[in-house]
Amino acid sequence: MNFDFFSIDSTVHYLRSFGIYGPLVAFLLFFLQAIAPIIPYIIFAGAAGMVFGKWIGFLLAWFGAIAGAWFLYWISDKMAGNLLVIKLQKRYNFDLNRINDRNIFWVLLACRIFPVVPTPIINIGSALAGVSPKIFLSSSIIGKMPWAFVYVALGNYLMQTKNISNTLTIIG
């Protein structure tokens, strides 16, 4: 069977096809989505809200995204270390380590809340720039929460009301 993850109906059907293993599959897909965002997060999170409900869907979307972000950060840190810090220091005599951790936290939080920068770039860039695990995790945990909740809740709302025009109005 062919699934189209750009269609919320197809995504809902796909998640339901796993029965009791559906939550595990959803978690893994959110994990993979944070590493390589092939599936649009809004569609996938909305489908999770439709299939698992508002709270379970939110937890799957949020924890899966955090776990995937952390994994990509960790792998990037282990493979390349502070490569960007070293290159900037050598080439431009600019030390990223002199930037205040509080400022880094707020920049990463803003990048998470206003999703203009793709998630993998934030994850890899944070590792290469030498952002501490504590700053990375805290900004990611807080920053990913609003969108995970909004998208899952909208999917859940659509499932309960079956009113697409109200749901689209809320999104707008």
C-alpha positions in Angstrom: 0.0 0.0 0.0 1.3 3.5 -0.9 1.1 6.2 1.8 1.2 9.9 1.1 2.6 11.7 4.2 1.6 15.0 2.7 -2.0 14.0 3.2 -3.4 14.0 6.7 -6.0 11.3 5.8 -3.3 9.0 4.5 -1.1 9.7 7.6 -4.0 9.0 9.9 -4.6 5.7 8.1 -0.9 4.8 8.3 -0.7 5.4 12.0 -3.9 3.5 12.7 -2.6 0.5 10.6 -0.1 -0.3 13.4 -2.7 -0.9 16.0 -1.3 -1.0 19.5 2.2 -0.2 18.1 0.9 3.0 16.7 2.3 5.2 19.5 5.7 3.7 19.1 5.7 4.2 15.4 4.5 7.8 15.8 7.3 8.4 18.3 9.9 7.0 15.9 8.5 9.0 13.0 8.7 12.2 15.1 12.2 11.3 16.0 13.2 10.8 12.3 11.3 14.0 11.4 13.6 16.0 13.7 16.6 14.5 12.0 15.5 14.6 8.4 12.2 16.6 8.0 10.8 14.7 5.0 7.3 14.5 6.5 5.7 18.0 7.2 5.5 18.4 11.0 2.1 20.1 10.9 0.5 17.2 9.0 2.1 14.6 11.1 1.4 16.3 14.4 -2.2 16.9 13.3 -2.6 13.3 12.5 -1.2 12.3 15.9 -3.8 14.5 17.5 -6.5 12.8 15.4 -5.4 9.3 16.2 -4.1 9.5 19.8 -5.9 12.5 21.2 -4.7 15.8 22.3 -2.5 14.8 25.3 -1.0 11.5 24.1 -0.5 13.0 20.6 1.2 16.0 22.2 3.6 13.9 24.3 4.5 11.8 21.3 5.1 14.8 19.1 7.0 16.7 21.7 9.2 13.9 23.1 9.8 12.4 19.7 11.0 15.8 18.4 13.2 16.4 21.4 14.7 12.9 21.2 15.5 13.4 17.5 16.9 16.8 18.0 19.1 15.6 20.9 20.3 12.6 18.8 21.3 14.8 15.9 23.0 17.3 18.2 24.9 14.5 20.0 26.0 12.7 16.8 27.2 16.1 15.3 29.0 16.9 18.5 30.8 13.5 18.6 31.7 13.6 14.9 32.8 17.2 14.5 33.1 18.6 18.0 33.6 22.4 18.0 34.6 22.5 14.4 32.8 25.9 13.8 34.4 27.4 16.9 37.9 26.4 15.8 37.4 27.6 12.2 35.9 31.0 13.2 38.7 31.5 15.8 41.4 30.7 13.2 40.0 32.6 10.3 38.3 35.6 11.9 39.8 35.7 15.4 36.3 35.4 16.7 35.6 33.2 19.7 32.1 31.8 19.9 32.8 30.6 23.5 32.8 34.3 24.6 29.1 34.6 23.8 26.9 34.6 26.9 25.0 31.3 27.5 21.9 33.3 28.3 22.0 35.0 24.9 22.6 31.7 23.2 19.6 30.2 25.0 17.3 33.1 23.8 18.5 32.8 20.2 17.9 29.1 20.1 14.5 29.5 21.8 13.5 32.1 19.3 14.6 29.7 16.5 12.5 27.0 17.9 9.4 29.1 18.6 9.5 30.9 15.2 10.4 28.0 12.9 12.2 29.8 10.1 15.4 27.9 10.4 15.1 24.2 9.7 15.4 22.0 12.8 18.4 19.9 11.5 20.3 23.1 10.9 19.6 24.2 14.5 20.6 20.8 15.9 23.8 20.4 13.9 24.8 24.1 14.1 24.4 24.1 17.9 26.8 21.2 18.2 29.3 22.7 15.8 29.1 26.0 17.6 29.9 24.4 20.9 26.5 25.1 22.5 26.4 23.3 25.9 24.1 20.3 26.1 22.2 22.1 29.0 21.5 25.2 26.9 20.6 23.1 23.8 18.2 20.9 25.7 16.5 23.5 27.7 15.9 25.8 24.8 14.7 22.9 22.7 12.4 21.5 25.3 10.7 24.9 25.9 10.8 26.0 22.2 9.3 22.9 20.7 6.4 22.8 23.2 4.1 25.4 21.7 4.0 24.1 18.1 3.7 20.5 19.2 0.7 21.4 21.3 -0.9 23.7 18.7 -0.7 21.3 15.8 -1.8 18.2 17.8 -4.6 20.1 19.4 -5.8 21.3 15.9 -5.8 17.8 14.6 -7.7 16.6 17.6 -10.2 19.5 17.2 -10.7 18.7 13.6 -11.3 15.0 14.5 -13.9 15.9 17.1 -15.8 18.6 15.2 -15.3 17.4 11.6 -15.4 21.1 10.7 -12.5 21.9 8.5 -13.5 25.6 7.9 -13.4 26.3 11.7 -10.1 24.5 12.0 -8.6 26.5 9.0 -9.9 29.7 10.6 -8.2 28.9 13.8 -4.9 28.1 11.9 -5.3 31.4 10.0 
